[in-house]
């Protein structure tokens, strides 16, 4: 089961400095608890500030990675949409919007820069067709949203479990996002999801407890 923590420091309390320290603390906590992937999703930062935060996040991940992870890969950092920032700071990959560059293009850029390894690439998807396209373009996994109606956005159309089930029939791992709680996470896995992605589930709770419940 893959677990993805998506950051959003704007939802955290305090001033700008407090929020940045808080999100780095959450990244450290997520790393120690064995979260597989962290998506740095901080859309309202300048390029230089985003790169600085990404470098700090990578440092925090390295410092807090438990020794001897066994069969589990270490926590990987994905930068939201910005391939240039991911390359500049040495992140593990990129999370792409549904209307973004293709995964193939991202990997071409990676290769042109002479970077070692293969970047992890995920794609935001809202329909089963989006997931099929992401699979055909070589994405590693799709983040499918919104699965459930969110309490702060009740008019946002949600795919529901039937939509998630259809998306999971495509030939690519799918992570469920949007209104996912500890109560309904099991239903997402039963519908075929490979894992869970969330913002508030991690930022508003003790991550160790969240991970323990999800792994169970």
BELCORMO-V33898 format. One record per residue. PSI is psi in whole degrees, 0 to 359 (999 if undefined). Layout:
psi
PSI
PSI
This chain:
psi
126
139
126
120
122
122
151
89
338
331
351
152
161
185
185
316
317
317
321
317
322
318
325
324
322
322
318
315
316
320
313
329
1
23
133
319
142
125
115
103
75
86
339
25
149
165
315
320
322
317
319
318
320
318
319
319
318
319
318
318
315
319
331
1
124
141
143
74
1
231
353
135
151
159
134
145
125
139
133
113
327
89
325
319
320
318
316
323
352
30
170
346
199
144
127
144
167
335
25
189
159
155
324
317
319
315
329
317
318
313
318
328
357
28
142
157
181
122
144
133
122
161
135
132
144
346
161
324
324
319
318
318
318
320
317
334
4
19
151
324
163
144
109
124
159
138
313
156
132
143
332
0
63
342
358
126
129
149
332
178
329
318
319
318
318
318
324
354
348
165
61
144
142
130
136
133
147
98
16
132
174
336
320
0
320
322
326
317
319
332
353
357
142
339
190
137
143
158
290
327
325
321
340
5
167
121
325
318
320
312
319
316
317
317
329
999
